[in-house]
């Protein structure tokens, strides 16, 4: 039985706002000074309670395969058991 890919919570600052995203892949980018984030995870759309912050992130990162964040903007990276 294979284990699912690890899930990471990444917090970073962009234009004065703190973003918190969940992704399956995070690592050092080939571009010096950046981290690469891929495999974004969002909550289930069928849930009754809708988080407006998560909906904003979902719409902002919709269609994005990978994003590159400057290393100095990263606040924290955590490996988590499940998304929040």
Secondary structure as the mmCIF struct_conf table of DSSP 4:
data_model
#
loop_
_struct_conf.conf_type_id
_struct_conf.id
_struct_conf.beg_label_comp_id
_struct_conf.beg_label_asym_id
_struct_conf.beg_label_seq_id
_struct_conf.end_label_comp_id
_struct_conf.end_label_asym_id
_struct_conf.end_label_seq_id
HELX_LH_PP_P HELX_LH_PP_P1 UNK A 2 UNK A 6
STRN STRN1 UNK A 7 UNK A 14
TURN_TY1_P TURN_TY1_P1 UNK A 15 UNK A 16
STRN STRN2 UNK A 17 UNK A 28
BEND BEND1 UNK A 30 UNK A 31
TURN_TY1_P TURN_TY1_P2 UNK A 32 UNK A 33
STRN STRN3 UNK A 34 UNK A 41
TURN_TY1_P TURN_TY1_P3 UNK A 45 UNK A 46
BEND BEND2 UNK A 48 UNK A 49
HELX_RH_AL_P HELX_RH_AL_P1 UNK A 52 UNK A 60
BEND BEND3 UNK A 61 UNK A 61
TURN_TY1_P TURN_TY1_P4 UNK A 62 UNK A 63
BEND BEND4 UNK A 65 UNK A 65
STRN STRN4 UNK A 66 UNK A 70
HELX_RH_3T_P HELX_RH_3T_P1 UNK A 71 UNK A 73
STRN STRN5 UNK A 74 UNK A 80
BEND BEND5 UNK A 81 UNK A 82
#
